[in-house]
Amino acid sequence: MRGAGSKTGSRRRKSSERRTVASATGPRLLEDPWALAEFVRNVQEGIYVTTTDGRILDANPAFLRMFGVSSLAELGECKAEELLVEPQRRLDELAVLATDGSVREFELEIRRPDGEVRTVLDTAYQVADPETGETLFHGILIDITDRKELERQLFQAALRDPLTGCYNRRFLMDREEELSRGRRTWGVVIADIDHFKDYNDLHGHDTGDRVLVRVARFLTGEARPDDAVVRIGGDEFLILLTGSASRSAETVAKRLHTIGREKVPVGLSYGWAVREGRESLEDTIRRADKGLLRKRALERRSSVRRRSEAAGRRTGSPRKINRPL
């Protein structure tokens, strides 16, 4: 049997071993203050502590980097809402926190002291200071600016023609829904390249593509910033005019017809229409297209007549042309 002294010595050795193990594994546990501090310091998400009135009490380096500063002192006396593009969003978030005690991935746009705007997701919860009872907010910010920009680019790509950069028909559908909700009027100008198939056959499709790009740039350059230039077919473009400008569709078409002769290497025919009553955008486009076809047919008959008369003058016996009734 072992004596009492032997048992005491064994207990002391085991206690020492436990302390050694705890010391070795402490940094592996978040309960360890040093481990927690290192985690907060090195994590790439912004971690902060604020008061209910928006004072920023503490923040980690990642939070400071998001705001383009190296210390909280550089933020001065700015409160949380003063760093937001839309301060009302702070009030909306506080309302959720007051009701639920926490908020998850609340999207905010922040404005840094240097003026740069970034988009973040805020996850926060409210706690009570154990000594004073004051309500505080502990939160984490995740910077999603790059993701939002990629989403914007993908969304734009879905609405754009890849060759010319003009909008596509999907854009028209979305725009019509938006305009119809506001009961707004619109006007359309259609531009169609004359004899484009023959041009393609003669010069090749690569040259034809370059012509399409030049026409698109011409129309975009002449359109107002608020007007949308849309490629609605292989060789057909549309300019969507909204608001008060919609009434100037005819004027815009005639101006483009005049200056386009010198700026694009191909002929363009134009049609235009303004929304009537509550007709759909597609119906307005259809009327503009019919007007373009009628105008083109008249111009071609006129061209044939002129060529025939010129041939008649050369032979001395002008041909009789049957005019439409």
Buried (B, 14 or more C-beta within 10 A) or exposed (E): EEEEEEEEEEEEEEEEEEEEEEEEEEBEEEEBEEBEEEBBEEBEBBBBBBBBEBEBEEBBBBBBEBBBBEEBEEBEEBBBBEBBEEEEBBEEBBEBBEEEEBBEEBEBBBBBEEEEEBBBBBBBBBEEEEEEEEEBBBBBBBBBBEEBEEEEEEEEEEBBBEEBBBBBBEBBEEBBEEBEEEEEBBBBBBBBBBEBEEBBEEEEEEEBEBBBBBBBBBBBEBBEEEBBBBBBEEBBBBBBBBEEBBEBBBEBBEBBBEEBEEBBEBBBBBBBBBBEEEEEBEBBBBBBBEBBBEBBEEEEEEEEBEEBEEEBEEEEEEEEEEEEE
